[in-house]
């Protein structure tokens, strides 16, 4: 099962695709998001954002921002 992931900045879309898991540096600690996760909204602290796809994991550095989780979509 996969979910849609969008990583955006004020200037551009950085990543759009499907993932099996997303790991993000939330203010309360790292969170792992899987498909069908309960809706969730949190601020991000600086750190590594990891997007796990079938056979590949992408890493991005985030300096902060917002993480919004819906059952089949994650937006950073």
N, C-alpha and C positions, 0 to 999 in steps of 0.2 A: 504494500500500500504506500502511496506517495502523497505529498501535498505540494501545493504551489508556493514558491518562495519568491518574494520581491525584495531586493535591497536597493534603496534609493537614497539619493542625497538631494540637496536643494538644486544642484546643477544638472543632475542626470540620473538615469536608471543605470545601476551598476551591475545588477544580476537579476535575471528572471528565469525561472526554471522549476523543475520538480525535484524534490528531495525526500529521503527516507527519514532524516533526523536533522534538526538544527540545534546547535549548542551556542548559547549567547551569554555574554557577561552582564547579567542583570545586577542591579544595585544590591540586592540581597544575596548575591552569589551566582555562580553559573547555573543556568537552567538548560534542560534538554527538552526539546519539543518534538513530539511524534505526531503522525497523522491522527486526526480525531481528538486532539487535545482539547480540553475545555477552553472556552474563550478566556483570554488573559491579556493584560496590558501592564507594562512595566517600563521604567526608564533603564537605559543601559549606561554602564560605566565604561571607560576605556579598556579595551582588551580585544581578544581574538573571537571572531564570529566564525564558526565552522558549519559548513553545509555538507551533509553526507548524502551522496547520491549513489546509485548502484555502481559499484566498481571505482568510485572516485570521491575524494573529499576536497572541497575548496575551502580556503581560509582567507579571511579579510580582517583587517584591523579596523575597529570602530572607535571613534573618539568620544562617543556618547550617542544619545538619541533615544528613540522609542521602539519598543518591540510590541507589536500587536499580533495576537494569535487568535485565529478562528479555526473551527474544526478541520478545514481543508486548505487553509491559507495562512502564511506567516508573512508579515511585512515589517521590515527594519528600515 
